[in-house]
Amino acid sequence: MLRRAHAPAHVRKPTPAARRTRALTIIGGTATAILTASVLPILAGDNGLSLRPVADSTVTQVPQDGDTEAKTTLASCPALCDRNPRGRRDATLKFAVDQLPANATDVRAKLRVYSWHDITARIVTRTVVGDLRAAVTADQLADVLPVQSADRVRKGYNEFDVSASVQGNGTYTFTLSQESHNTRVYWASRENSRENLRPELVLSYSTSSKPTATPTTPAVTMPPPTTSPTPAPKPTTTKPTSSKPSTTAPKPPPTSPTATPPAVPKDWNLVWSDDFNGDSIDRSKWNVRDGEGRDIDLGCNVSSPKNSFVGGGNLTIRALRQSATCSGETRPFTQAYLDTIGKHSWQYGRFEMRAKSPNKPDTSKGLWPAFWLRPNDGGNGEIDVTELPGGKDWYGKSTAAIFYDYTPVKQDTRIALPGGGYPGDGFHTYATEWDATSIKWYLDGKLVWTRDKSTTSWYDKAFHKPYNLRLNFQVGGWLGNPDAKTSFPADFVVDYVKVYQR
Ligand SMILES: [Ca+2]
């Protein structure tokens, strides 16, 4: 975005046959595994729980493999495995699932474990209902069917679909067996000093009586990371003074989705999402900037619940004509800016949002909502899934863009909705598919623009590293400032954000 020139940047009981054919997906890894058609996307339910293990096979490991810090890892045989003729090592994780409501249906379960390295290694996941000794032998597991298998471990979190074996509340022990020779897989354990690397079991489910209800039991959410993979842009600490944030969110605007959201795209696996079905912003997923005044617009980014809130199944980002102080100056508007810096990032994927722009033909000058990505390293590169500036010259189209830097070296285009209408007439779907060779934009499911190495000489310099998400609504900037007719409050309403990989 030009305006940021100076910004710092269920249980479905499987048949035995289904279990045998179910292949592992290491989400985000290379496409070495196949997800069978019977596997539904994780996090498809209406409610969610994130659990930490109650026991595991923690071993304190000395620094090695180029790491400079001691780390506490998950392995049953760090001393013996080196002499194990089969080269095998097992890690075990025990979870106590006790918060699923009685009417939970469509339970999905995802085991997430962190690796410090990309490793080519055969991993087989098994589940034992109940307890299992930390040190398991091959014989003990001989009659336990694998849930999933994979041939590659990815640096970062690796995700295993264990939905087939989680059948409601109970105790579950999972084993991760590294069965390839001459490889060493070290997973972060539950005792690792960095909380944001520890294993977790993520459950999602629907409730039969109230499909969109919030969880009937308190969710155990993942604590915020204690360290960030990359430093976040440092917002100013000045708080708005003129605004008096209420402690309760305003009633969400009435919104009636205009179309059924599309199903999971073919060949893609859902790896992260927020359907905004709760009653507050999920801080395990999003940062909400507060007291930040950037140099290219007229508003203060604030975390007040008047400016960003969840309700009615949507996230609303609201711009207000309301004076506030940030970055040492008083500004005439408040607005909000959410990002996933330090929480979630992805290299390649499909990034999709279903949203309604506030922008009408005559009342939206100076209003600029956007959904976009920036690299974790803060360096070159930007991918704009959509920018939706208002005003008579802009309101009718979605802007797709990529940036190399902000001199600016960039490529962008403004695209009309393929089905007619304009972004402010209702909910529309904006998606960008990004891989090693191309970036493609889709509006309401139709391919509308493609960039690749033939169109963009700097593709390889900018687009092979992890990016995080940005969802914001700014007032003013290089495409114009509000005039007397600009309507406030202005609501950028987001039904969902979904990230897929393959
Ligand atoms: Ca929603």
Residues whose N, C-alpha, C, O or C-beta is under 5 A from the ligand:
A	BS01	CA	D275 F276 G313 N314 D495 Y496
